[in-house]
Amino acid sequence: MGLFSKTKKNIGLALGGGATLGAAHVGILRALEEAEVEIDCIAGTSIGAMVGAFYAFGMSVDEIEQIALDLDWPDISGIALSRRGLLNNDKMGKRLDKYLGDVHFEDADIPFSAVTTDISTGEKVILDKGDVSEAVKASTCIPVLFEPIEYNGRLLVDGGLKESVPLSAIQNMGAEFTIGVDLNAHRQYKRPENILDILNNTLEIALKHLANVNLNEVDLLIQPNLAEFSRSETKDIDEMITEGYNAAKNELDEKEIG
């Protein structure tokens, strides 16, 4: 493994969005721990916000992995019966509360923030105060599929509309060395099989040029090759975790932080 010098730099981790592809974040966290990279702040977009919240509040990688392996779509969504969305993600909020408890950002072991989008104004909204479960629900709220989340007077949806990898959030938190995780770098579009696939393809195609990662702003960029995996199925979670681990390990072997 590459040599990592001891550093006084504040290291920030930006976990990108990608629906079920977010399982790769688990493997990446494991590789970072093995390399003894100590994370000083974490930000997440969409599924990255969910994984980031678990880690920021002290959950072990093993515990997060078990949650990912046990997760299925019905566990995190329910019928909304709303003009604003087909489903709601209240179940996700309850699951977060189950694992984390009723926590606020101020209680985190590692400073944490979640990126969302105000669907009324088009603004990027970085949440770092208040209820964590509500913030993560907002960040993971795929427009049209899920009804938006009311949070501090704003109507919020998926942060991926504005920033697929939340670099600005960790920069705002004082990160001097940035690690970005881009789950969509190697995407290959396939014939959609359901409404979620259609929505995912639509968002990815339309927003790819708007939410790309600026490679010049990332000190260490991890881009696992998840092209063969579906963003809406959970049957390949273990393989995605492995791919995330391998991608991170390869980058860490080549990079010295210091």
ChimeraX commands (.cxc) that place a marker at each C-alpha (Angstrom):
marker #1 position 0.00,0.00,0.00 radius 0.5
marker #1 position 1.15,3.53,-0.74 radius 0.5
marker #1 position 2.83,5.44,2.05 radius 0.5
marker #1 position 0.58,7.93,3.84 radius 0.5
marker #1 position 2.39,10.66,5.66 radius 0.5
marker #1 position 0.96,12.03,8.87 radius 0.5
marker #1 position -0.79,15.27,8.10 radius 0.5
marker #1 position -2.34,18.11,10.00 radius 0.5
marker #1 position -4.58,18.88,7.06 radius 0.5
marker #1 position -8.32,18.73,7.61 radius 0.5
marker #1 position -9.52,15.82,5.45 radius 0.5
marker #1 position -13.03,16.01,4.02 radius 0.5
marker #1 position -14.99,13.18,2.42 radius 0.5
marker #1 position -17.69,13.94,-0.17 radius 0.5
marker #1 position -19.99,10.97,-0.83 radius 0.5
marker #1 position -21.88,11.26,-4.12 radius 0.5
marker #1 position -25.36,10.16,-5.11 radius 0.5
marker #1 position -26.40,7.13,-7.11 radius 0.5
marker #1 position -29.40,5.37,-5.51 radius 0.5
marker #1 position -28.53,1.74,-4.71 radius 0.5
marker #1 position -25.05,2.24,-6.20 radius 0.5
marker #1 position -24.37,3.90,-2.85 radius 0.5
marker #1 position -23.51,0.46,-1.50 radius 0.5
marker #1 position -20.05,1.10,-2.98 radius 0.5
marker #1 position -19.57,3.78,-0.33 radius 0.5
marker #1 position -19.35,1.02,2.27 radius 0.5
marker #1 position -16.34,-0.56,0.58 radius 0.5
marker #1 position -14.73,2.84,0.17 radius 0.5
marker #1 position -15.10,3.59,3.87 radius 0.5
marker #1 position -13.50,0.25,4.69 radius 0.5
marker #1 position -10.52,0.97,2.41 radius 0.5
marker #1 position -10.07,4.41,3.97 radius 0.5
marker #1 position -10.05,2.90,7.46 radius 0.5
marker #1 position -7.52,0.26,6.45 radius 0.5
marker #1 position -5.29,3.02,5.08 radius 0.5
marker #1 position -5.68,4.85,8.40 radius 0.5
marker #1 position -7.12,7.92,6.72 radius 0.5
marker #1 position -8.89,9.87,9.45 radius 0.5
marker #1 position -11.88,11.81,8.13 radius 0.5
marker #1 position -12.43,15.21,9.74 radius 0.5
marker #1 position -15.70,16.10,7.99 radius 0.5
marker #1 position -18.24,14.35,5.78 radius 0.5
marker #1 position -20.85,15.58,3.31 radius 0.5
marker #1 position -23.31,13.50,1.35 radius 0.5
marker #1 position -25.59,13.90,-1.63 radius 0.5
marker #1 position -28.61,11.59,-1.92 radius 0.5
marker #1 position -27.61,8.04,-0.90 radius 0.5
marker #1 position -24.24,9.50,0.07 radius 0.5
marker #1 position -26.05,11.51,2.72 radius 0.5
marker #1 position -27.56,8.36,4.18 radius 0.5
marker #1 position -24.26,6.47,4.35 radius 0.5
marker #1 position -22.45,9.60,5.51 radius 0.5
marker #1 position -24.92,10.13,8.34 radius 0.5
marker #1 position -24.43,6.59,9.61 radius 0.5
marker #1 position -20.66,6.98,9.60 radius 0.5
marker #1 position -20.62,10.50,11.02 radius 0.5
marker #1 position -22.68,9.37,14.00 radius 0.5
marker #1 position -20.31,6.60,14.96 radius 0.5
marker #1 position -21.68,3.55,13.17 radius 0.5
marker #1 position -18.99,1.04,12.19 radius 0.5
marker #1 position -18.38,0.00,8.60 radius 0.5
marker #1 position -19.52,-3.53,9.49 radius 0.5
marker #1 position -22.81,-2.16,10.82 radius 0.5
marker #1 position -23.38,0.00,7.74 radius 0.5
marker #1 position -22.58,-2.95,5.49 radius 0.5
marker #1 position -25.19,-5.09,7.24 radius 0.5
marker #1 position -27.81,-2.37,6.78 radius 0.5
marker #1 position -26.94,-2.17,3.07 radius 0.5
marker #1 position -27.16,-5.94,2.62 radius 0.5
marker #1 position -30.53,-6.08,4.37 radius 0.5
marker #1 position -32.03,-3.09,2.56 radius 0.5
marker #1 position -34.79,-3.49,-0.02 radius 0.5
marker #1 position -36.87,-0.92,-1.89 radius 0.5
marker #1 position -40.09,-1.51,0.12 radius 0.5
marker #1 position -38.07,-0.78,3.27 radius 0.5
marker #1 position -37.56,2.88,2.37 radius 0.5
marker #1 position -40.66,3.94,0.41 radius 0.5
marker #1 position -44.42,4.02,0.68 radius 0.5
marker #1 position -47.40,5.23,-1.34 radius 0.5
marker #1 position -47.67,9.00,-1.04 radius 0.5
marker #1 position -51.20,9.70,-2.35 radius 0.5
marker #1 position -49.93,13.19,-3.10 radius 0.5
marker #1 position -50.03,15.58,-6.04 radius 0.5
marker #1 position -46.32,16.14,-5.50 radius 0.5
marker #1 position -45.02,12.59,-5.79 radius 0.5
marker #1 position -45.88,8.94,-6.36 radius 0.5
marker #1 position -44.19,7.78,-3.16 radius 0.5
marker #1 position -42.86,9.16,0.08 radius 0.5
marker #1 position -39.73,8.13,1.95 radius 0.5
marker #1 position -41.11,8.30,5.47 radius 0.5
marker #1 position -39.96,4.71,5.97 radius 0.5
marker #1 position -36.41,5.84,5.33 radius 0.5
marker #1 position -36.75,8.45,8.05 radius 0.5
marker #1 position -38.04,5.83,10.49 radius 0.5
marker #1 position -35.17,3.54,9.58 radius 0.5
marker #1 position -32.68,6.33,10.17 radius 0.5
marker #1 position -34.27,7.07,13.54 radius 0.5
marker #1 position -34.11,3.37,14.39 radius 0.5
marker #1 position -30.37,3.18,13.79 radius 0.5
marker #1 position -29.30,6.67,14.81 radius 0.5
marker #1 position -31.93,7.76,17.27 radius 0.5
marker #1 position -33.46,11.23,17.22 radius 0.5
marker #1 position -30.25,13.10,16.44 radius 0.5
marker #1 position -29.28,16.56,15.25 radius 0.5
marker #1 position -26.28,17.61,13.20 radius 0.5
marker #1 position -24.70,19.16,16.26 radius 0.5
marker #1 position -24.51,15.70,17.88 radius 0.5
marker #1 position -22.32,14.08,15.18 radius 0.5
marker #1 position -19.00,12.44,16.06 radius 0.5
marker #1 position -17.65,13.75,12.74 radius 0.5
marker #1 position -19.00,17.07,11.39 radius 0.5
marker #1 position -21.60,16.22,8.74 radius 0.5
marker #1 position -23.76,18.00,6.18 radius 0.5
marker #1 position -26.27,16.95,3.52 radius 0.5
marker #1 position -26.81,18.58,0.13 radius 0.5
marker #1 position -30.36,19.19,-1.13 radius 0.5
marker #1 position -32.11,21.23,-3.80 radius 0.5
marker #1 position -34.89,23.76,-3.21 radius 0.5
marker #1 position -37.38,22.72,-5.90 radius 0.5
marker #1 position -39.17,26.08,-5.61 radius 0.5
marker #1 position -36.10,28.23,-6.35 radius 0.5
marker #1 position -33.53,25.90,-7.90 radius 0.5
marker #1 position -31.02,26.73,-5.18 radius 0.5
marker #1 position -28.54,24.30,-3.70 radius 0.5
marker #1 position -29.22,24.03,0.03 radius 0.5
marker #1 position -26.57,22.58,2.35 radius 0.5
marker #1 position -28.11,21.32,5.58 radius 0.5
marker #1 position -25.89,21.23,8.66 radius 0.5
marker #1 position -28.27,22.12,11.48 radius 0.5
marker #1 position -31.45,20.54,12.80 radius 0.5
marker #1 position -32.91,17.05,12.42 radius 0.5
marker #1 position -30.63,14.65,10.56 radius 0.5
marker #1 position -33.30,12.17,9.45 radius 0.5
marker #1 position -35.37,14.88,7.80 radius 0.5
marker #1 position -32.29,16.26,6.08 radius 0.5
marker #1 position -31.29,12.86,4.70 radius 0.5
marker #1 position -34.87,12.24,3.54 radius 0.5
marker #1 position -34.72,15.53,1.64 radius 0.5
marker #1 position -31.32,14.80,0.09 radius 0.5
marker #1 position -32.51,11.38,-1.16 radius 0.5
marker #1 position -35.87,12.63,-2.44 radius 0.5
marker #1 position -35.90,11.83,-6.18 radius 0.5
marker #1 position -38.22,14.42,-7.79 radius 0.5
marker #1 position -41.60,13.16,-9.07 radius 0.5
marker #1 position -40.98,9.71,-7.58 radius 0.5
marker #1 position -40.92,11.03,-3.99 radius 0.5
marker #1 position -42.90,13.95,-2.66 radius 0.5
marker #1 position -40.61,16.82,-1.60 radius 0.5
marker #1 position -39.68,17.34,2.04 radius 0.5
marker #1 position -40.70,20.47,3.94 radius 0.5
marker #1 position -37.63,21.59,5.89 radius 0.5
marker #1 position -37.28,24.98,7.58 radius 0.5
marker #1 position -39.82,26.53,5.24 radius 0.5
marker #1 position -38.22,25.15,2.08 radius 0.5
marker #1 position -39.47,22.45,-0.28 radius 0.5
marker #1 position -36.44,20.20,-0.75 radius 0.5
marker #1 position -35.51,17.34,-3.08 radius 0.5
marker #1 position -32.45,15.33,-4.15 radius 0.5
marker #1 position -29.18,17.24,-3.87 radius 0.5
marker #1 position -27.90,15.56,-7.02 radius 0.5
marker #1 position -29.80,18.10,-9.10 radius 0.5
marker #1 position -27.19,20.68,-8.09 radius 0.5
marker #1 position -24.08,18.80,-6.96 radius 0.5
marker #1 position -23.57,15.10,-7.64 radius 0.5
marker #1 position -20.45,14.99,-5.43 radius 0.5
marker #1 position -20.76,17.49,-2.56 radius 0.5
marker #1 position -17.34,19.11,-2.72 radius 0.5
marker #1 position -18.59,22.60,-1.87 radius 0.5
marker #1 position -20.08,21.25,1.34 radius 0.5
marker #1 position -16.81,19.83,2.68 radius 0.5
marker #1 position -14.96,22.94,1.53 radius 0.5
marker #1 position -17.42,25.00,3.55 radius 0.5
marker #1 position -16.64,22.76,6.51 radius 0.5
marker #1 position -12.95,23.60,6.30 radius 0.5
marker #1 position -11.59,20.63,4.36 radius 0.5
marker #1 position -8.02,21.24,3.19 radius 0.5
marker #1 position -7.63,17.83,1.54 radius 0.5
marker #1 position -10.71,16.66,-0.33 radius 0.5
marker #1 position -11.72,13.10,-1.16 radius 0.5
marker #1 position -14.59,12.81,-3.61 radius 0.5
marker #1 position -16.57,9.69,-4.47 radius 0.5
marker #1 position -18.27,9.74,-7.87 radius 0.5
marker #1 position -20.59,6.76,-8.40 radius 0.5
marker #1 position -21.71,7.76,-11.88 radius 0.5
marker #1 position -18.41,8.18,-13.74 radius 0.5
marker #1 position -18.69,4.94,-15.70 radius 0.5
marker #1 position -22.45,4.72,-16.15 radius 0.5
marker #1 position -23.84,2.87,-19.16 radius 0.5
marker #1 position -27.52,3.43,-19.83 radius 0.5
marker #1 position -29.72,0.39,-20.30 radius 0.5
marker #1 position -33.26,-0.19,-21.44 radius 0.5
marker #1 position -35.40,0.77,-18.41 radius 0.5
marker #1 position -37.54,-1.93,-16.82 radius 0.5
marker #1 position -39.67,0.19,-14.49 radius 0.5
marker #1 position -40.64,3.75,-13.63 radius 0.5
marker #1 position -37.68,4.15,-11.29 radius 0.5
marker #1 position -35.27,3.17,-14.07 radius 0.5
marker #1 position -36.91,5.71,-16.38 radius 0.5
marker #1 position -36.65,8.47,-13.79 radius 0.5
marker #1 position -33.06,7.59,-12.98 radius 0.5
marker #1 position -32.02,7.55,-16.65 radius 0.5
marker #1 position -33.83,10.83,-17.26 radius 0.5
marker #1 position -32.12,12.58,-14.38 radius 0.5
marker #1 position -28.69,11.18,-15.21 radius 0.5
marker #1 position -28.88,12.08,-18.90 radius 0.5
marker #1 position -30.33,15.55,-18.37 radius 0.5
marker #1 position -28.09,16.57,-15.51 radius 0.5
marker #1 position -24.79,14.88,-16.30 radius 0.5
marker #1 position -23.32,18.03,-17.83 radius 0.5
marker #1 position -24.62,20.21,-14.97 radius 0.5
marker #1 position -23.41,18.21,-11.98 radius 0.5
marker #1 position -20.09,16.82,-13.18 radius 0.5
marker #1 position -17.18,16.72,-10.78 radius 0.5
marker #1 position -14.49,19.35,-11.36 radius 0.5
marker #1 position -11.39,17.18,-11.28 radius 0.5
marker #1 position -9.24,20.21,-10.55 radius 0.5
marker #1 position -11.00,20.71,-7.21 radius 0.5
marker #1 position -10.56,17.17,-5.85 radius 0.5
marker #1 position -7.34,16.01,-4.24 radius 0.5
marker #1 position -8.33,12.35,-4.36 radius 0.5
marker #1 position -11.15,11.18,-6.64 radius 0.5
marker #1 position -12.58,7.67,-6.32 radius 0.5
marker #1 position -14.71,6.49,-9.25 radius 0.5
marker #1 position -15.77,2.84,-8.89 radius 0.5
marker #1 position -16.85,1.16,-12.11 radius 0.5
marker #1 position -20.51,0.38,-11.42 radius 0.5
marker #1 position -21.68,0.33,-15.04 radius 0.5
marker #1 position -23.07,-3.20,-14.88 radius 0.5
marker #1 position -25.21,-2.57,-11.81 radius 0.5
marker #1 position -28.77,-1.21,-11.59 radius 0.5
marker #1 position -29.46,1.94,-9.61 radius 0.5
marker #1 position -32.81,0.54,-8.46 radius 0.5
marker #1 position -32.11,-3.11,-7.55 radius 0.5
marker #1 position -30.48,-4.45,-4.42 radius 0.5
marker #1 position -29.52,-7.95,-5.54 radius 0.5
marker #1 position -25.89,-7.00,-6.24 radius 0.5
marker #1 position -25.15,-5.04,-3.08 radius 0.5
marker #1 position -22.20,-7.22,-2.05 radius 0.5
marker #1 position -20.56,-6.90,-5.48 radius 0.5
marker #1 position -20.96,-3.11,-5.40 radius 0.5
marker #1 position -19.36,-2.97,-1.96 radius 0.5
marker #1 position -16.42,-4.96,-3.29 radius 0.5
marker #1 position -16.07,-2.70,-6.34 radius 0.5
marker #1 position -16.06,0.37,-4.10 radius 0.5
marker #1 position -13.37,-1.16,-1.90 radius 0.5
marker #1 position -11.16,-2.10,-4.86 radius 0.5
marker #1 position -11.52,1.31,-6.52 radius 0.5
marker #1 position -10.62,3.13,-3.31 radius 0.5
marker #1 position -7.70,0.83,-2.56 radius 0.5
marker #1 position -6.26,1.39,-6.03 radius 0.5
marker #1 position -6.44,5.16,-5.64 radius 0.5
marker #1 position -5.07,5.08,-2.11 radius 0.5
marker #1 position -2.13,2.94,-3.18 radius 0.5
marker #1 position -1.12,5.67,-5.62 radius 0.5
marker #1 position -1.77,8.72,-3.47 radius 0.5
marker #1 position 0.12,10.13,-0.52 radius 0.5
marker #1 position -1.87,12.42,1.74 radius 0.5
marker #1 position 0.28,15.08,3.25 radius 0.5
marker link #1:1,2 radius 0.2
marker link #1:2,3 radius 0.2
marker link #1:3,4 radius 0.2
marker link #1:4,5 radius 0.2
marker link #1:5,6 radius 0.2
marker link #1:6,7 radius 0.2
marker link #1:7,8 radius 0.2
marker link #1:8,9 radius 0.2
marker link #1:9,10 radius 0.2
marker link #1:10,11 radius 0.2
marker link #1:11,12 radius 0.2
marker link #1:12,13 radius 0.2
marker link #1:13,14 radius 0.2
marker link #1:14,15 radius 0.2
marker link #1:15,16 radius 0.2
marker link #1:16,17 radius 0.2
marker link #1:17,18 radius 0.2
marker link #1:18,19 radius 0.2
marker link #1:19,20 radius 0.2
marker link #1:20,21 radius 0.2
marker link #1:21,22 radius 0.2
marker link #1:22,23 radius 0.2
marker link #1:23,24 radius 0.2
marker link #1:24,25 radius 0.2
marker link #1:25,26 radius 0.2
marker link #1:26,27 radius 0.2
marker link #1:27,28 radius 0.2
marker link #1:28,29 radius 0.2
marker link #1:29,30 radius 0.2
marker link #1:30,31 radius 0.2
marker link #1:31,32 radius 0.2
marker link #1:32,33 radius 0.2
marker link #1:33,34 radius 0.2
marker link #1:34,35 radius 0.2
marker link #1:35,36 radius 0.2
marker link #1:36,37 radius 0.2
marker link #1:37,38 radius 0.2
marker link #1:38,39 radius 0.2
marker link #1:39,40 radius 0.2
marker link #1:40,41 radius 0.2
marker link #1:41,42 radius 0.2
marker link #1:42,43 radius 0.2
marker link #1:43,44 radius 0.2
marker link #1:44,45 radius 0.2
marker link #1:45,46 radius 0.2
marker link #1:46,47 radius 0.2
marker link #1:47,48 radius 0.2
marker link #1:48,49 radius 0.2
marker link #1:49,50 radius 0.2
marker link #1:50,51 radius 0.2
marker link #1:51,52 radius 0.2
marker link #1:52,53 radius 0.2
marker link #1:53,54 radius 0.2
marker link #1:54,55 radius 0.2
marker link #1:55,56 radius 0.2
marker link #1:56,57 radius 0.2
marker link #1:57,58 radius 0.2
marker link #1:58,59 radius 0.2
marker link #1:59,60 radius 0.2
marker link #1:60,61 radius 0.2
marker link #1:61,62 radius 0.2
marker link #1:62,63 radius 0.2
marker link #1:63,64 radius 0.2
marker link #1:64,65 radius 0.2
marker link #1:65,66 radius 0.2
marker link #1:66,67 radius 0.2
marker link #1:67,68 radius 0.2
marker link #1:68,69 radius 0.2
marker link #1:69,70 radius 0.2
marker link #1:70,71 radius 0.2
marker link #1:71,72 radius 0.2
marker link #1:72,73 radius 0.2
marker link #1:73,74 radius 0.2
marker link #1:74,75 radius 0.2
marker link #1:75,76 radius 0.2
marker link #1:76,77 radius 0.2
marker link #1:77,78 radius 0.2
marker link #1:78,79 radius 0.2
marker link #1:79,80 radius 0.2
marker link #1:80,81 radius 0.2
marker link #1:81,82 radius 0.2
marker link #1:82,83 radius 0.2
marker link #1:83,84 radius 0.2
marker link #1:84,85 radius 0.2
marker link #1:85,86 radius 0.2
marker link #1:86,87 radius 0.2
marker link #1:87,88 radius 0.2
marker link #1:88,89 radius 0.2
marker link #1:89,90 radius 0.2
marker link #1:90,91 radius 0.2
marker link #1:91,92 radius 0.2
marker link #1:92,93 radius 0.2
marker link #1:93,94 radius 0.2
marker link #1:94,95 radius 0.2
marker link #1:95,96 radius 0.2
marker link #1:96,97 radius 0.2
marker link #1:97,98 radius 0.2
marker link #1:98,99 radius 0.2
marker link #1:99,100 radius 0.2
marker link #1:100,101 radius 0.2
marker link #1:101,102 radius 0.2
marker link #1:102,103 radius 0.2
marker link #1:103,104 radius 0.2
marker link #1:104,105 radius 0.2
marker link #1:105,106 radius 0.2
marker link #1:106,107 radius 0.2
marker link #1:107,108 radius 0.2
marker link #1:108,109 radius 0.2
marker link #1:109,110 radius 0.2
marker link #1:110,111 radius 0.2
marker link #1:111,112 radius 0.2
marker link #1:112,113 radius 0.2
marker link #1:113,114 radius 0.2
marker link #1:114,115 radius 0.2
marker link #1:115,116 radius 0.2
marker link #1:116,117 radius 0.2
marker link #1:117,118 radius 0.2
marker link #1:118,119 radius 0.2
marker link #1:119,120 radius 0.2
marker link #1:120,121 radius 0.2
marker link #1:121,122 radius 0.2
marker link #1:122,123 radius 0.2
marker link #1:123,124 radius 0.2
marker link #1:124,125 radius 0.2
marker link #1:125,126 radius 0.2
marker link #1:126,127 radius 0.2
marker link #1:127,128 radius 0.2
marker link #1:128,129 radius 0.2
marker link #1:129,130 radius 0.2
marker link #1:130,131 radius 0.2
marker link #1:131,132 radius 0.2
marker link #1:132,133 radius 0.2
marker link #1:133,134 radius 0.2
marker link #1:134,135 radius 0.2
marker link #1:135,136 radius 0.2
marker link #1:136,137 radius 0.2
marker link #1:137,138 radius 0.2
marker link #1:138,139 radius 0.2
marker link #1:139,140 radius 0.2
marker link #1:140,141 radius 0.2
marker link #1:141,142 radius 0.2
marker link #1:142,143 radius 0.2
marker link #1:143,144 radius 0.2
marker link #1:144,145 radius 0.2
marker link #1:145,146 radius 0.2
marker link #1:146,147 radius 0.2
marker link #1:147,148 radius 0.2
marker link #1:148,149 radius 0.2
marker link #1:149,150 radius 0.2
marker link #1:150,151 radius 0.2
marker link #1:151,152 radius 0.2
marker link #1:152,153 radius 0.2
marker link #1:153,154 radius 0.2
marker link #1:154,155 radius 0.2
marker link #1:155,156 radius 0.2
marker link #1:156,157 radius 0.2
marker link #1:157,158 radius 0.2
marker link #1:158,159 radius 0.2
marker link #1:159,160 radius 0.2
marker link #1:160,161 radius 0.2
marker link #1:161,162 radius 0.2
marker link #1:162,163 radius 0.2
marker link #1:163,164 radius 0.2
marker link #1:164,165 radius 0.2
marker link #1:165,166 radius 0.2
marker link #1:166,167 radius 0.2
marker link #1:167,168 radius 0.2
marker link #1:168,169 radius 0.2
marker link #1:169,170 radius 0.2
marker link #1:170,171 radius 0.2
marker link #1:171,172 radius 0.2
marker link #1:172,173 radius 0.2
marker link #1:173,174 radius 0.2
marker link #1:174,175 radius 0.2
marker link #1:175,176 radius 0.2
marker link #1:176,177 radius 0.2
marker link #1:177,178 radius 0.2
marker link #1:178,179 radius 0.2
marker link #1:179,180 radius 0.2
marker link #1:180,181 radius 0.2
marker link #1:181,182 radius 0.2
marker link #1:182,183 radius 0.2
marker link #1:183,184 radius 0.2
marker link #1:184,185 radius 0.2
marker link #1:185,186 radius 0.2
marker link #1:186,187 radius 0.2
marker link #1:187,188 radius 0.2
marker link #1:188,189 radius 0.2
marker link #1:189,190 radius 0.2
marker link #1:190,191 radius 0.2
marker link #1:191,192 radius 0.2
marker link #1:192,193 radius 0.2
marker link #1:193,194 radius 0.2
marker link #1:194,195 radius 0.2
marker link #1:195,196 radius 0.2
marker link #1:196,197 radius 0.2
marker link #1:197,198 radius 0.2
marker link #1:198,199 radius 0.2
marker link #1:199,200 radius 0.2
marker link #1:200,201 radius 0.2
marker link #1:201,202 radius 0.2
marker link #1:202,203 radius 0.2
marker link #1:203,204 radius 0.2
marker link #1:204,205 radius 0.2
marker link #1:205,206 radius 0.2
marker link #1:206,207 radius 0.2
marker link #1:207,208 radius 0.2
marker link #1:208,209 radius 0.2
marker link #1:209,210 radius 0.2
marker link #1:210,211 radius 0.2
marker link #1:211,212 radius 0.2
marker link #1:212,213 radius 0.2
marker link #1:213,214 radius 0.2
marker link #1:214,215 radius 0.2
marker link #1:215,216 radius 0.2
marker link #1:216,217 radius 0.2
marker link #1:217,218 radius 0.2
marker link #1:218,219 radius 0.2
marker link #1:219,220 radius 0.2
marker link #1:220,221 radius 0.2
marker link #1:221,222 radius 0.2
marker link #1:222,223 radius 0.2
marker link #1:223,224 radius 0.2
marker link #1:224,225 radius 0.2
marker link #1:225,226 radius 0.2
marker link #1:226,227 radius 0.2
marker link #1:227,228 radius 0.2
marker link #1:228,229 radius 0.2
marker link #1:229,230 radius 0.2
marker link #1:230,231 radius 0.2
marker link #1:231,232 radius 0.2
marker link #1:232,233 radius 0.2
marker link #1:233,234 radius 0.2
marker link #1:234,235 radius 0.2
marker link #1:235,236 radius 0.2
marker link #1:236,237 radius 0.2
marker link #1:237,238 radius 0.2
marker link #1:238,239 radius 0.2
marker link #1:239,240 radius 0.2
marker link #1:240,241 radius 0.2
marker link #1:241,242 radius 0.2
marker link #1:242,243 radius 0.2
marker link #1:243,244 radius 0.2
marker link #1:244,245 radius 0.2
marker link #1:245,246 radius 0.2
marker link #1:246,247 radius 0.2
marker link #1:247,248 radius 0.2
marker link #1:248,249 radius 0.2
marker link #1:249,250 radius 0.2
marker link #1:250,251 radius 0.2
marker link #1:251,252 radius 0.2
marker link #1:252,253 radius 0.2
marker link #1:253,254 radius 0.2
marker link #1:254,255 radius 0.2
marker link #1:255,256 radius 0.2
marker link #1:256,257 radius 0.2
marker link #1:257,258 radius 0.2
view
